Structure formats: structure tokens, C-alpha cells
Amino acid sequence: MNRISLTDTVDVSRIIYGMWRLGDDADTSPAHVQAKIEACLAQGITTMDQADIYGGYKAEEIMGAALKQAPALKDQIEVVTKCDIVIDAGRHAGAEVKHYDTSRAHIEASVDASLRLMGLDRIDLLLIHRPDPLMDHHETGRTLDDLVASGKVRSVGVSNFRPWDWSLLQAGMDTRLATNQIEVSLAALDPFTNGDIAHLQQHGVPVMAWSPLGGGRLMDSAGGPQLHDLMTQMADAHGVDNAAIAVAWLLAHPANILPVMGTNTLSRIATLADALKVNMSRQAWYQLYTAALGHEVP
């Protein structure tokens, strides 16, 4: 599997395994989580996407238990995690309102907790999870710079930021932001035309795509019968499933889109790399785009 460089020292697999549902599985045992990671590694998927809030602040600990049982895995994976969302759950039980916290104290405490819970010496990529309307970009930027300088974090980026949010934070930093993780798929087309992808592509920044299957809508007719039928035809022609077509569509874009794929089913995990079997032509790309739009391009 090809790899994409985020910085001079950090690169990630072309497809990323998302762990936002890790705590939802009926089996959260270390052995089962280890099996998921190994199923990813067998395909060249080495990058694991986490966040402090996943599973009500439990997913990192679940992953950490697996890494404690099989410590050799630590040297075979890159770990992404996120911080700044505070809800009334887990270690933030009692929070009066859901909010974002990009203060130095909160970010540093979140990083220390993530390192401890996952049993890691460093985080490969730390993302600010959501834009914070109350962010002091000088404080947040210096905090991220200091975390990189300390070695606790190898690279930093953002998630769900608009171009102006990105520019504001970057203005308060020396470290270059490495990525923006946004929702983009055949079911979420706006980033292709609202400037989100263009901004990142202009600056040579790879795009991480969450919910690349539209929350499952692209796997059935919920995403639109015309689109579903077309995806099924293409999938049959390539000997893959509709998920592989949806992911191949993202991979074909020149902005270096990195799909973050989340599933708890081992058999599904084993097919995450099937998208690499699909050669997506320009016309095929536009056929899918047109079907997703529901009309011809202008």
C-alpha cells in the first residue's frame, strides 16, 4: 500500500483505520482489538485513528489494553488522536454543557491522558477535533508547537476546520499543520466546491476523510437509487463491493485524500484495501459525481 508523507518525519498509510466505534463492539477484549489491528497490518494499513472522546473517553483505553498485551504492535503502527471536545462523560463527567477547550491546560492534560491510556511514548499525529469559537490562536498555537518540541507529539493538525479557521491557528504557530480531517464522500460533496479541499490542495496538505461511506448510506439505496445502482455495476465489474468503489473514488482525487474507514467486523476489515484494486477513470469519477449530485455538472 502506498504511503503519504504528512511531514518530513511522519507518513501514514493511504487508507486509515478509524476506531470511533471501538467501544461499541460486543467484544472489546484485548485479543479481539489486537486481531483488528493485525487484520489492518496484513493489508498495509498501519495508521490507527483515535480521539479522546471516542466511546465516551473509553476507546483509547480499550486500544491501550490491546497494545499492552501485544507491545510489538506499537512499532508497526502510527497513532492519530484528537482533543478539545468536552462532554458530560468519563473523565469530564459533570460538565455543565458540551463545549470545546483549546486552552493550554486542557490540551496538555488530554495529551498526557492519551499517552497514558494507550501506553505510548508519543502520539504520531494530534488533531484539534473541532474549531473552538473561543480559541486564543496564540495560546493554542504555542501549545501545539511546544508539544512537538517536547517529543510527546510528532505532528499536529486539525479536524472539521474551515480554511479561515486553519489560517487563524496556523498564524499562531511555527509548526506546519499537517492535515485537516473533514467529512467528505459521495454523500458529502460540499468540500469539493466550497473551498475546503481546494485550500488544502493549494498548500500541499493531504486531506483525511471521515465517514467516507456516508455513515453507511452509500452501501444501500439510502444514498440514492441511481448512485447505488451505478456503484453496484462498477463494483461487479471490478470484483469488489460498493464500499471499495466509494473509497476508490476518493483515492482518485489529486488532493491525496486519506479515507478513514471504521468497522468492527473482522471480515469487513479484511477488505478495506479492496479499493486499491479499482482503476477509477476520469469519466467513471464524473459518472459517480453526477449520480451523487442528482444532475449534470453545469
N, C-alpha and C positions, 0 to 999 in steps of 0.2 A: 504494500500500500504506500502511495506517495505520502510525503510529509510536507508540512507548510511551516516556514520559519516565522515566528512571531517577533523575535528579537535575535540578536547575534548569538544568544546563548540558549534560547528556548524555541523548540519546534514541537509541533503536535501532529497527531495522525489526521489524515484527510477526513475521516469520519470519527466522531467523538461519542462516547457512551455517556448518556445522561442518567443521573442517579436520583432525579427528583421523586421517583416513585419507589425508591428502595425500601422505605419503611411501610409501604402499602402491601408488600408481598406477604402471603400467609407464612412463608418461610424466610425469616431474616437471620438464620443461623450463619455463623462464620463460614461453614463449609459451603453453604449454598451461594453466599456472596462471592466466595473465592471461585466457585465454578463459573459464575457470571463473568468475573474479570478474566479468567483463563479462556473462556469462550471468545471474549473480545480479542485477547492477545493472539489467539490462534489465527485470526484474520488480519493481524497487523493493527488493530485498534488499540492504541496504547494510552489514550487520553481519557481520563475519567472526570466528568463534570459534576461538581457538588455545589452546595450552598449551605450556609449555617442554618437557614430557616427550613430547609427541606425536612419533611417528616416531623414538623413541629420541633425543630432543633435536635432531631434524633438521627438523621441519616448519616451524618459524619461519624457518629459513634458506632453505628452499625458497620460502616465500611472499615473503621479502625479495628474493630474486633476481628475482621477477616484478615487484615494486614498483620495483626499481632500473631494470628495463627500461622500465617504464611508470609513471614517478613521478606522473603526473597522477591515477592511481587513489587515491593517498593522501588526496586531498582529497574523495574520493567515498565513502569507507568509514569505519566505526568498527571498531576492533580490540579484541577481548577476548582476554586471555591469562591463564594461571594459573601458579601456582608452589607449591611446598613438597614435591612428591614427588621422592624421590631413589632412583634405581636404578643398578645397575652397568652403565652405558651412557654413550656420548657423553662430555660434559664431567665426568660423575660416575663414569667408569669406575674401578673399584677399590673402589667402595662395598661394605662387607662385608655389608650387609643392606639390603633395601628399607626405607625409613623416611620419615618426614615431618620437615620442618625449617621451623619458623616463627620462627626467630631473626632478629634484625635483619640480621645479616651475610648470611644466606642469601637473604632476601627482596630486599635491596638489590642483591646480586650477580645474582640472577635477573632483576630488572627491567632492570638495565643490559645484561645479555646479550640479553634480548628486544628492547630498543630497538636494539641494535647489529645483531642478526641480521635484523630486519625493516626496518632502515633508517628508523626512525620517530623523531620528536621527542618523542612522548608516546604513552602507552597510554590508550585511552578507558575501559577497564574492566579492572581487575586483580582476579582471584579467588584466594582461598586454596583450593587444589584439594581438599584432604581435611582433616577435623578431625585435629588433632595432639594426642594424649593428653598430650604433654609441653609443650604451649603455655603460655608465660607471657603471658597475655592483655594485661597492661600493656605488655610489650615489643612484642608483635606489633601491638597497637592503636596505640601511639605511632609505630611504623614506618610503618604504613599512613597515619596522619594526616600524617606528615612527607613521604611520597611525594606525597600530594595537594597539600600546601603548596608543594612544590618545583616542581610542574608536570610532573613526569615521568609522573604518573598523574592522570587526570581524575576517576575514581570508583573505588570499591573494593567488593567483595562477597565472597561465599563460594560454595563448591560442595560438595554432599554433606553439609552441616551439618544436624543436628537442631536443633529450637528451642532447647534448652538450650545447645548449642554456640554458636549465634548470639547468644544473650543474654549469654553469658560474654564473647565477643570484643567485642560492642557496648559492654559495660560499661567496657572499657578504651580507648574511642575517643571522639573528638569528632565525627569524620566519620560520617555516617549510612551504614550498609551499604546498598548499592543493590539487591542481588538475591541469590538463592540458586539455583544451578544443580543440580537434582536429577533423578534418573531418574523419569519419570512418563509413562505411556502406557496404552493399553488392555491392555497386557501387564504393567504395573506400577502397580497400583491403590492400593496401601497409602497413598501420600501424601494421598489424598482422605479418609481416615478416621483416620490415625494422628497428626494434628495438624500435619504438615509444611506443607500448603497453607493450612490454617486460620490458622496462626501468621502466615504471610506476608500473607495476605489481610487479616487483622485490622490489620496495620501498614501496609497500602497498599503493599506491596513486590511488584513483578512477579516472577513465577516463571519461570526459564529451565528448559526441559525437555530433558535429554539422552536420547538413544535413544527418540525419540517413536514409532518404528516397532517398538519391542521388539527391536532388533537384527535386523530383517528378518522376525521371526516373524509379524508382522501382515500380511505380504504373501502368505502362503500358509496352509495349514491347520494349520501348526505351532502357531499361536496358538489353535487350537480350531476344528473344522469349523463349528459353529453360528455363531460370531463371523465366520469367514471368509465364509460364505455370506451373512450379513446385510450385511457390508461390501460384498461384491460387488454385491448387489442395490441398495444405496444408491449405489454408485459408478456403476453402469449408469444409474440414474435421473438422475444429475447430469452424466453425460458426463465423468467423471473416473476415476482409478484408486483402488485401495484405500488407497494412501498418503494421498491427498487427504482421504479420509474420516477416517482416523486423526488427521490433523493438524487438520481442521475440528472434530473432537470436542474436542480440547484448546483450540482457539481460542474455542469457545463458552462456556468456563467464565469466570465473572466475576472470577477472580483474576489476569487478564491473564497467561496462560501464554504464554511465548515459545518455540516449538519450535525446537530446534537440529537442523537437517537436514544429514546428511552423506552425500555420494555423490561418486564420482569420474567418473561418466558424464555427459557434457555434455547428452545428451538428457534424462536424469533431472533434472539441474539446471534445465533449461529449464521443467520442470513443477512446481517446488517451490511456486509460488504458486497452483497449481490449487485448493488448499484454500479459497481466498477465494471461489471460485465456489459453495461449498456453504452453503446456509442450514440450519443444524442446529437443528431444533426441540427443545423440551424432551423430548417423547416419543421422538424419534429418539435423543436423547442417552441416555435411560434404556434404550432398546432395546439399544443397543450396550453400555452399562454392565452390563445384566443378562446379556447373552450372554457378556461377558468374565468376569463373576463365576461364571457357570455355574448361577445360581439367582436367583430373585426377591429383590428387596430385602426386608428384614423388614417 
